[in-house]
Amino acid sequence: MSTSPSRALQKLTRRRFLHGAGGAAIALPLLHSVGGSAQAQVGQTPERFIGLFVAQGLPKVITDSFLDYVHPTGSHPLRSFIPFKDRLTMVRGLDVQTQHTNPKTPHSNGCASFMCGMDCSSRETKGGPTLDWIFKQEKAPDTLLPTVNTGVWGADDSDEFYRIIHSWRGVNAPNEPTADTKELFRSVFGSMPNPGDPAGDKENGYRKSVLDAVIEDYKSAMSDASGFSPGVRALISNHLDTVRELEKRIGALGTTTCGAPAEPPSIAGSGKFPPVVANWPEIWDIVSDLYIMAYRCDLVRSGTFMVDSGGDKWPFQGKHGTTDNVHGTTLHNWQSAEHAPLAYEIFEWYWDKAGDFLTRLDDPAFQDANGATLLDNTTVLVGTELGDPSHNLNDFTFMLAGGDAAGKSPFTRGAHTFDGKTDVDFYNTVLTGLGIQKRIGETKYYSGDLSFLA
Amino acid sequence: MTTFRWSILAVAVLGCSESSNGGSLPAGSGGSGGSSTTSGAGGGGSATPSTSMPASGRRLTRDEIFNTLGEILGVDITPLKGIIKEDSGADGGFRNWRSALLPSGARTDGYEQAAIYVAKTMTTDTIAKFASCQNTAAPCTSGFVSSLGRLLYRRPLTDAEVARLVTLFDVAVGQGDGFERGARLVVQAMLQSPYFLYRLERADRNDPVTQLARVDSYELASRWSFLLWQSAPDAALLDRAQQGTLDATLVASMLESPKARRAARGFFDEWLGTYKLETKALDPVAYPAYSPELTKEMRDESLSFFEKLVVDERGSFLSAFTRQSSTIGPSLAALYGGGAVAGMQDWTNDSTRGGFLTQAGLIMAHTKVEETSIVDRGLFVLRSLMCGDVPPAPPGAAAQLANVDISLPQRVRFEQHREDRACQGCHSVFDPLGNPFEAYSALGQFKTQDKHGNPIQVSGSLTLDGVSRDYQNLEEFSALLAQSPQTESCVVQQLASYAFGRAIDSSDQPFVGELTARFQERSHDFLGLFQDLAVSPGYQFVPQEPVAAAAAQEAP
């Protein structure tokens, strides 16, 4: 079973961030104390949304019995979700119909469709905005960080951007995830205030003045007078959005009381191919804690988190053997007698990670203004890119966890099965449940909201 | 003999008072960069614009940024590798494709941090190079902005731009700092500007004859510089742009610069995929010979091999398939064995090496996590050497090698896999192209048996240009490729794609055909191909990038 939250927090505080420059120990705030400051800061409980991507598919045979399927070898893929059973909606039997003009594999189709449901003409961009971004626009437009995206993955097939990038503002407008622990820290806390440091304030003032000048350049490049092509100006406009967000963060320095921990080390292994899998447990601890700290501090209210990228290839050593390639050698053959024992153990590994993420979100040590956990105030959409690792794009299972703090979830808990319905139907039903009127995905794949709304 | 209509065209520049970003340049601001035009001088006939043009509005690649910063500002760019994200691989193409160079918040943050680092670490001597005086009065400040801005924005700045950036000196003074701090703030701003980060080209200067938008001389200088030098134009090149004297002779002289070596290596690094070796690592238990030093030597063997052939010797590019020498380091010599030692090696009497396809770096770059990789190596040959592709695997078609005895040779396992009709269509295309590499491990070591003790069979037949020919090993396979018009044309297409920053499609084929004919006339001189691309008609025109392909969409 995955790391318990308390253990993870202890590890985080005791070991993870303790190594500063030159190996000197640096005192750090506990996640608990960070949580406290966030609680004090946030008067109203924010609504939040996280898209949790879990790679390689989730076979129907596993979800047919909700969370209880146990393989004869003892692997229990969804065991880590059992603590959340009463706060979980499972939606089964959905099909992905998203089309590409030049698709590569069903992994590509599934990844492109995840939280988007738009057809694609390129493997370098999803066909439209993703659900997390629509949530951000509709429910949390003014957060200090527009979005945070991270996770642990191996970056195979990284030339297909949508396998790695699950949050998109629209066509050609990715919210790239950050794999490096140090880089993630800087993106979340890099602009945090340094109270009582006049030199720091002065430098940040300079940064803002510089960006003021830079923004004028962007405006001129986007203007009709620039003479640049509409497509180029649109690209510049996308870039300008991110510059404005950076300026906003710098401008907001000092407005939050949420203290930052010391900078973690950079650890090789995530986001590269081939990955250094041995480092993944440590990377997982750091990125998941940093990610959750960003929500506790109310720096951000929507984003994505990934447990590996679709079709990733990396070695795995388990109780039932070893494989040099979880994807091609083992999961592709998940139904064969020879490979199934290890394949189910790998499923368990993937979904344990997802369960661990929920567990960290549900840490009772942190209480929102309404006294609930972060998970209770967050809708977590859990999904994957395949119906099963045999490249099937049918019979997908999605889950919705959390978001119960208002007394009841907008979604009926338990398992629901639909025939002939699509992921686009599902995503739009989620939007409806969240009180968002905007629609997502290709209209031709949308037949109406599904009947799992409470 | 093919009449190549671009080769002898002079590229003259008409004087014009319009700056490249649309504002009228004031007298004395130095900008006379106007629309470039081709003339029919030399008897080559009028230049009919090809529809094949480079993508416009490309963001600079990480290497282009690093090279530019190193040359103009003299900073150590090593720390920036940890600050600016690596460029991502485009979809089956090059990392310099416009479609692969999308903006994102993570990159914007990195650019800001990089700009702060550069502004902080550039020396006072560097600042002095661009400042005729160092006080915070207008002539000094505007002079600094204009002088440095011309290099970083790759054109003269407009008055409005100068005025905007000069205000940063006022900011510094307001905080009790002086000229130097103001100058550093200006650098910090310029490095985050779209005019530095993107290769922006006006698309509204329509040629009266063709009705196509034409680049101005500064924009053309940038196109040439990033293609031929992998960095921004230097002051001398910008002077030529200002004077309106950009011509084919200049292109030839640019290829004499050491920076052209870097650009050539940059292309081969992308084309071969050897850049992947920088981050690629193998399990040291399974591969005791692996070390980071080894992969560095592998990459250098391949890049130096091509540098020597195409830059030093200006030899036939196609001989790279069969060339019997390369220079290797000590770790690689140990890996290759057979008496190989560090230094120049003659592989004539070694049937396991010879030609770039047998080099360990290329082989390792196209191996994923297994011992060998028929699919990945076959796809490299198909896509990068033959310019072919396959349709996607159909849904449900990937019970890959299921129920196949994994102790069988990989080649046999894939033969069985192809018996599945759903798999046959694609695998029958690329598997045979990957088979000849089976005698090389993930690390590129030659072997005669696989890990199960099966003898490795690499002989087969290769169908090229509609004719099937037999080969016995990878060397013979390479020789067949070298003789193929399909390969020849594909190499041209690959460089065109790299030079244009986009995929080559069917509408580009006439252009590729002409370029290939010219490549033949030049006896496959690869730098000549760079030159022909730079002076091709399409290189002077700006495509209308449609908004539909670039703009964010609202949800329906």
Chai-1 contact restraints between the chains, C-beta under 6 A:
chainA,res_idxA,chainB,res_idxB,connection_type,confidence,min_distance_angstrom,max_distance_angstrom,comment,restraint_id
A,P103,B,P392,contact,1.0,0.0,6.0,A-B,restraint_1
A,K104,B,P392,contact,1.0,0.0,6.0,A-B,restraint_2
A,T105,B,P392,contact,1.0,0.0,6.0,A-B,restraint_3
A,T105,B,A393,contact,1.0,0.0,6.0,A-B,restraint_4
A,P106,B,P395,contact,1.0,0.0,6.0,A-B,restraint_5
A,R123,B,D91,contact,1.0,0.0,6.0,A-B,restraint_6
A,E124,B,D91,contact,1.0,0.0,6.0,A-B,restraint_7
A,E124,B,S99,contact,1.0,0.0,6.0,A-B,restraint_8
A,G128,B,Q553,contact,1.0,0.0,6.0,A-B,restraint_9
A,P129,B,A555,contact,1.0,0.0,6.0,A-B,restraint_10
A,I134,B,A555,contact,1.0,0.0,6.0,A-B,restraint_11
A,S158,B,S88,contact,1.0,0.0,6.0,A-B,restraint_12
A,S158,B,G89,contact,1.0,0.0,6.0,A-B,restraint_13
A,D159,B,G89,contact,1.0,0.0,6.0,A-B,restraint_14
A,D159,B,A90,contact,1.0,0.0,6.0,A-B,restraint_15
A,D159,B,D91,contact,1.0,0.0,6.0,A-B,restraint_16
A,R169,B,A552,contact,1.0,0.0,6.0,A-B,restraint_17
A,G170,B,A552,contact,1.0,0.0,6.0,A-B,restraint_18
A,G170,B,Q553,contact,1.0,0.0,6.0,A-B,restraint_19
A,V171,B,Q553,contact,1.0,0.0,6.0,A-B,restraint_20
A,N172,B,L102,contact,1.0,0.0,6.0,A-B,restraint_21
A,N172,B,A550,contact,1.0,0.0,6.0,A-B,restraint_22
A,A173,B,A552,contact,1.0,0.0,6.0,A-B,restraint_23
A,P174,B,L102,contact,1.0,0.0,6.0,A-B,restraint_24
A,P174,B,S104,contact,1.0,0.0,6.0,A-B,restraint_25
A,E176,B,S104,contact,1.0,0.0,6.0,A-B,restraint_26
A,E176,B,A106,contact,1.0,0.0,6.0,A-B,restraint_27
A,T178,B,A106,contact,1.0,0.0,6.0,A-B,restraint_28
A,S187,B,D109,contact,1.0,0.0,6.0,A-B,restraint_29
A,K202,B,Q175,contact,1.0,0.0,6.0,A-B,restraint_30
A,S209,B,V171,contact,1.0,0.0,6.0,A-B,restraint_31
A,V210,B,L185,contact,1.0,0.0,6.0,A-B,restraint_32
A,V210,B,Q188,contact,1.0,0.0,6.0,A-B,restraint_33
A,V210,B,A189,contact,1.0,0.0,6.0,A-B,restraint_34
A,A213,B,R164,contact,1.0,0.0,6.0,A-B,restraint_35
A,A213,B,A189,contact,1.0,0.0,6.0,A-B,restraint_36
A,V214,B,A189,contact,1.0,0.0,6.0,A-B,restraint_37
A,V214,B,Q192,contact,1.0,0.0,6.0,A-B,restraint_38
A,V214,B,S193,contact,1.0,0.0,6.0,A-B,restraint_39
A,E216,B,R164,contact,1.0,0.0,6.0,A-B,restraint_40
A,D217,B,S193,contact,1.0,0.0,6.0,A-B,restraint_41
A,D217,B,P194,contact,1.0,0.0,6.0,A-B,restraint_42
A,Y218,B,P194,contact,1.0,0.0,6.0,A-B,restraint_43
A,A221,B,P194,contact,1.0,0.0,6.0,A-B,restraint_44
A,A225,B,G22,contact,1.0,0.0,6.0,A-B,restraint_45
A,S226,B,G22,contact,1.0,0.0,6.0,A-B,restraint_46
A,G227,B,G22,contact,1.0,0.0,6.0,A-B,restraint_47
A,G227,B,R202,contact,1.0,0.0,6.0,A-B,restraint_48
A,G227,B,D204,contact,1.0,0.0,6.0,A-B,restraint_49
A,F228,B,L200,contact,1.0,0.0,6.0,A-B,restraint_50
A,S229,B,A203,contact,1.0,0.0,6.0,A-B,restraint_51
A,S229,B,Q544,contact,1.0,0.0,6.0,A-B,restraint_52
A,S229,B,E545,contact,1.0,0.0,6.0,A-B,restraint_53
A,P230,B,V547,contact,1.0,0.0,6.0,A-B,restraint_54
A,G231,B,E545,contact,1.0,0.0,6.0,A-B,restraint_55
A,G231,B,P546,contact,1.0,0.0,6.0,A-B,restraint_56
A,G231,B,V547,contact,1.0,0.0,6.0,A-B,restraint_57
A,G231,B,A549,contact,1.0,0.0,6.0,A-B,restraint_58
A,G231,B,A550,contact,1.0,0.0,6.0,A-B,restraint_59
A,V232,B,S56,contact,1.0,0.0,6.0,A-B,restraint_60
A,V232,B,G57,contact,1.0,0.0,6.0,A-B,restraint_61
A,V232,B,E545,contact,1.0,0.0,6.0,A-B,restraint_62
A,A234,B,V547,contact,1.0,0.0,6.0,A-B,restraint_63
A,A234,B,A550,contact,1.0,0.0,6.0,A-B,restraint_64
A,A234,B,A551,contact,1.0,0.0,6.0,A-B,restraint_65
A,L235,B,G57,contact,1.0,0.0,6.0,A-B,restraint_66
A,L235,B,A550,contact,1.0,0.0,6.0,A-B,restraint_67
A,I236,B,P194,contact,1.0,0.0,6.0,A-B,restraint_68
A,N238,B,P103,contact,1.0,0.0,6.0,A-B,restraint_69
A,H239,B,P103,contact,1.0,0.0,6.0,A-B,restraint_70
A,T242,B,G105,contact,1.0,0.0,6.0,A-B,restraint_71
A,T242,B,T108,contact,1.0,0.0,6.0,A-B,restraint_72
A,V243,B,T108,contact,1.0,0.0,6.0,A-B,restraint_73
A,L246,B,T108,contact,1.0,0.0,6.0,A-B,restraint_74
A,K272,B,T279,contact,1.0,0.0,6.0,A-B,restraint_75
A,P274,B,V369,contact,1.0,0.0,6.0,A-B,restraint_76
A,K313,B,K368,contact,1.0,0.0,6.0,A-B,restraint_77
A,K313,B,V369,contact,1.0,0.0,6.0,A-B,restraint_78
A,D324,B,V369,contact,1.0,0.0,6.0,A-B,restraint_79
A,D324,B,E370,contact,1.0,0.0,6.0,A-B,restraint_80
A,N325,B,V369,contact,1.0,0.0,6.0,A-B,restraint_81
A,N325,B,E370,contact,1.0,0.0,6.0,A-B,restraint_82
A,G328,B,Q400,contact,1.0,0.0,6.0,A-B,restraint_83
A,H332,B,A398,contact,1.0,0.0,6.0,A-B,restraint_84
A,H332,B,Q400,contact,1.0,0.0,6.0,A-B,restraint_85
A,N333,B,A402,contact,1.0,0.0,6.0,A-B,restraint_86
A,S336,B,A402,contact,1.0,0.0,6.0,A-B,restraint_87
A,S390,B,G396,contact,1.0,0.0,6.0,A-B,restraint_88
A,S390,B,A398,contact,1.0,0.0,6.0,A-B,restraint_89
A,S390,B,A399,contact,1.0,0.0,6.0,A-B,restraint_90
A,H391,B,P395,contact,1.0,0.0,6.0,A-B,restraint_91
A,H391,B,G396,contact,1.0,0.0,6.0,A-B,restraint_92
A,H391,B,A398,contact,1.0,0.0,6.0,A-B,restraint_93
A,N392,B,G396,contact,1.0,0.0,6.0,A-B,restraint_94
A,L393,B,P395,contact,1.0,0.0,6.0,A-B,restraint_95
A,K438,B,A555,contact,1.0,0.0,6.0,A-B,restraint_96
A,R439,B,A555,contact,1.0,0.0,6.0,A-B,restraint_97
A,R439,B,P556,contact,1.0,0.0,6.0,A-B,restraint_98
A,I440,B,A555,contact,1.0,0.0,6.0,A-B,restraint_99
A,T443,B,P556,contact,1.0,0.0,6.0,A-B,restraint_100
